[in-house]
Amino acid sequence: RTSATSNKGQVLIYVHGYNNDFEWSIGTGAQLEHFLGRTEPVIVWAWPATVNALAYGSDMKRARRSAPDLARLVEFIATHTTVRQVDFLGYSAGAAVVADAIRILHDKAPDADRQTLLDRYRVGQVVLVGADIDFNEFTTEHLPACYDVAKQTTFYMADNDVALGVSSLLNMSARVGRPPAIKPEELARLQAMFPDSARIEAIDATSSRGRGLNLGSGHDY
């Protein structure tokens, strides 16, 4: 019913990061809806974070286990509502949930062309902020799915993201939100895989200033 009153016929699904409790996530969702001018209803996908800084590993597993349910929510919205476009905003660990859900949707119709996928799922903007996702996994598995399923994919990154620097050490792999230097041959390979560059946007947020408890961490922008 809420989506029916939207001026744009769109909904935004926000997926929070690790160490965020339910109240914080709902509050962030309310702020997003306010700053969007209350023209686009916001759904908060609140996966069960433990709100314990030492529970990073288990929280990441818990977050990603919620991706199949998020994919089913998208299918439900596309099938049972009049919403014309579903947008996503995934932050940190939440970006991994969004990326996994998009990949699941793509894998359900592996032979479908792009227009069929757009019509089926109605996914518009996919925005990944400070994404705590393995960079190689993202470029080989998630990004191809986003390229076909979504109208546009945007990811924010920062070279001074301390949290993702720690994540890179713990996981022994570079993260999307703090990517490695890309060699020319790798860049050429990616450009060949994704020729329509307008569908993918990378934004460098290194110079942005953080807020609140994460001030100076490079992970809050």
C-alpha positions as CSV (number, residue, x, y, z in Angstrom):
1,R,0.0,0.0,0.0
2,T,2.9,2.3,0.8
3,S,4.5,1.8,-2.6
4,A,1.2,2.6,-4.3
5,T,1.4,6.2,-2.8
6,S,5.0,6.7,-4.1
7,N,5.3,9.5,-6.6
8,K,7.9,7.6,-8.5
9,G,6.7,4.0,-8.1
10,Q,10.0,3.1,-6.6
11,V,11.1,1.5,-3.3
12,L,14.6,1.5,-1.7
13,I,15.9,-1.5,0.2
14,Y,18.5,-0.5,2.7
15,V,20.8,-3.2,4.1
16,H,22.9,-2.2,7.1
17,G,26.5,-3.1,8.0
18,Y,28.0,-5.2,10.8
19,N,27.8,-4.1,14.4
20,N,24.6,-2.2,13.8
21,D,21.6,-2.9,16.0
22,F,18.0,-3.0,14.9
23,E,17.1,0.5,16.3
24,W,20.1,2.1,14.5
25,S,19.2,0.5,11.2
26,I,15.6,1.6,11.4
27,G,16.7,5.1,12.3
28,T,19.0,5.2,9.3
29,G,16.2,4.0,7.1
30,A,13.9,6.7,8.4
31,Q,16.6,9.3,7.7
32,L,17.0,8.0,4.2
33,E,13.3,8.3,3.5
34,H,13.3,11.8,4.9
35,F,16.2,13.0,2.8
36,L,14.7,11.4,-0.3
37,G,11.9,13.8,0.1
38,R,9.5,11.0,1.3
39,T,8.9,10.2,-2.4
40,E,10.4,6.7,-2.2
41,P,9.4,4.3,0.6
42,V,12.4,2.7,2.3
43,I,12.5,-1.0,3.4
44,V,15.1,-1.8,6.0
45,W,16.5,-5.3,5.6
46,A,17.7,-5.9,9.2
47,W,19.7,-9.0,9.2
48,P,20.5,-10.2,12.8
49,A,23.8,-8.5,13.7
50,T,25.2,-9.3,17.1
51,V,26.3,-5.7,17.8
52,N,29.7,-7.0,19.0
53,A,32.9,-5.6,17.5
54,L,34.6,-9.0,18.2
55,A,31.9,-10.9,16.3
56,Y,33.0,-9.8,12.8
57,G,33.5,-13.2,11.3
58,S,30.3,-14.7,12.6
59,D,28.4,-11.6,11.7
60,M,29.6,-11.7,8.1
61,K,28.4,-15.3,7.8
62,R,25.1,-14.4,9.3
63,A,24.7,-11.4,7.0
64,R,25.3,-13.4,3.8
65,R,23.0,-16.2,4.9
66,S,20.2,-13.7,4.7
67,A,20.8,-13.1,1.0
68,P,18.4,-15.8,-0.4
69,D,15.6,-14.3,1.7
70,L,16.4,-10.8,0.3
71,A,16.2,-12.3,-3.2
72,R,12.8,-13.8,-2.4
73,L,11.6,-10.4,-1.2
74,V,12.6,-8.8,-4.6
75,E,10.7,-11.5,-6.4
76,F,7.6,-10.9,-4.1
77,I,7.7,-7.2,-4.8
78,A,8.0,-7.7,-8.5
79,T,5.2,-10.3,-8.6
80,H,2.7,-9.0,-6.1
81,T,3.0,-5.2,-6.1
82,T,2.7,-2.3,-8.6
83,V,6.2,-1.1,-7.8
84,R,8.0,-0.2,-11.0
85,Q,11.6,-0.1,-9.7
86,V,13.4,-1.6,-6.7
87,D,16.6,0.2,-5.7
88,F,19.3,-1.0,-3.3
89,L,21.6,0.7,-0.8
90,G,24.0,-1.7,0.8
91,Y,26.6,-0.5,3.4
92,S,29.7,-2.5,4.4
93,A,28.6,-6.0,5.2
94,G,25.2,-5.1,3.9
95,A,26.7,-4.5,0.5
96,A,27.7,-8.2,0.4
97,V,24.1,-9.2,1.2
98,V,22.9,-7.1,-1.7
99,A,25.5,-8.4,-4.1
100,D,24.7,-12.0,-3.2
101,A,21.0,-11.4,-3.6
102,I,21.5,-9.9,-7.1
103,R,23.7,-12.9,-8.0
104,I,21.0,-15.3,-6.8
105,L,18.4,-13.6,-8.9
106,H,20.6,-13.7,-12.0
107,D,21.4,-17.4,-11.4
108,K,17.6,-18.2,-11.3
109,A,17.4,-17.2,-15.0
110,P,20.9,-17.8,-16.4
111,D,19.8,-17.8,-20.0
112,A,17.6,-14.8,-19.8
113,D,18.7,-11.6,-21.7
114,R,19.1,-8.3,-19.9
115,Q,15.7,-6.9,-20.8
116,T,14.0,-10.0,-19.6
117,L,15.8,-9.7,-16.3
118,L,14.9,-6.0,-15.9
119,D,11.3,-6.7,-16.6
120,R,11.2,-9.7,-14.3
121,Y,12.9,-8.2,-11.2
122,R,12.5,-4.4,-11.8
123,V,15.9,-3.6,-10.2
124,G,17.0,-0.1,-10.8
125,Q,19.9,1.4,-8.9
126,V,22.3,-0.8,-6.9
127,V,24.5,1.4,-4.7
128,L,27.2,-0.3,-2.6
129,V,29.0,1.8,0.0
130,G,32.2,0.7,1.6
131,A,31.5,-2.8,0.3
132,D,33.1,-5.5,2.4
133,I,33.4,-8.0,-0.4
134,D,36.4,-9.8,-1.9
135,F,37.4,-7.8,-4.9
136,N,38.1,-10.7,-7.1
137,E,34.8,-12.4,-6.2
138,F,33.0,-9.2,-6.9
139,T,34.5,-8.6,-10.4
140,T,34.0,-12.2,-11.5
141,E,30.7,-13.1,-9.9
142,H,28.7,-10.2,-8.5
143,L,29.5,-7.5,-11.1
144,P,28.4,-9.6,-14.1
145,A,25.1,-10.3,-12.4
146,C,24.6,-6.6,-11.5
147,Y,25.5,-5.6,-15.0
148,D,22.6,-7.7,-16.3
149,V,20.0,-7.5,-13.5
150,A,20.2,-3.8,-12.6
151,K,19.9,-0.6,-14.6
152,Q,23.0,0.8,-12.9
153,T,25.5,-0.2,-10.3
154,T,27.4,2.3,-8.3
155,F,30.1,1.5,-5.7
156,Y,31.8,3.9,-3.4
157,M,35.4,3.3,-2.3
158,A,38.1,5.0,-0.2
159,D,41.8,4.4,0.0
160,N,41.8,5.5,3.6
161,D,39.1,3.1,4.8
162,V,40.7,1.7,8.0
163,A,37.9,-0.8,8.7
164,L,38.2,-2.4,5.2
165,G,42.0,-2.3,5.6
166,V,41.6,-4.5,8.7
167,S,39.1,-6.6,6.8
168,S,41.6,-7.1,4.0
169,L,44.1,-8.4,6.5
170,L,41.7,-10.7,8.2
171,N,40.3,-12.1,4.9
172,M,43.7,-12.0,3.1
173,S,42.1,-10.3,0.1
174,A,41.4,-6.8,-1.1
175,R,37.9,-5.4,-0.6
176,V,35.6,-3.6,-3.1
177,G,35.4,-0.6,-0.8
178,R,39.2,-0.4,-0.7
179,P,40.3,-1.9,-4.0
180,P,43.8,-2.7,-5.0
181,A,45.7,-0.9,-7.7
182,I,44.4,-2.4,-11.0
183,K,47.0,-3.5,-13.5
184,P,46.5,-2.3,-17.1
185,E,45.8,-5.8,-18.4
186,E,43.2,-6.4,-15.7
187,L,41.5,-3.0,-16.5
188,A,41.4,-4.0,-20.2
189,R,39.8,-7.4,-19.2
190,L,37.1,-5.6,-17.2
191,Q,36.4,-3.1,-19.9
192,A,35.9,-6.0,-22.4
193,M,33.5,-7.7,-19.9
194,F,31.5,-4.6,-19.3
195,P,31.6,-2.5,-22.5
196,D,28.6,-0.3,-21.5
197,S,30.5,1.8,-18.9
198,A,27.4,3.9,-18.2
199,R,25.9,1.0,-16.3
200,I,28.8,0.9,-13.8
201,E,30.0,3.8,-11.8
202,A,32.9,3.9,-9.2
203,I,33.1,6.9,-6.9
204,D,36.2,7.7,-4.9
205,A,35.1,8.9,-1.4
206,T,38.7,9.1,0.0
207,S,38.4,12.9,0.6
208,S,35.0,12.6,2.3
209,R,34.9,13.4,6.0
210,G,33.4,10.8,8.4
211,R,30.7,11.3,11.0
212,G,30.0,10.1,14.5
213,L,32.0,7.3,16.1
214,N,33.7,6.4,12.8
215,L,35.2,9.9,12.4
216,G,38.6,9.5,10.8
217,S,38.1,5.7,10.0
218,G,37.4,6.4,6.3
219,H,34.5,4.0,6.5
220,D,31.7,6.4,7.4
221,Y,30.8,8.7,4.5
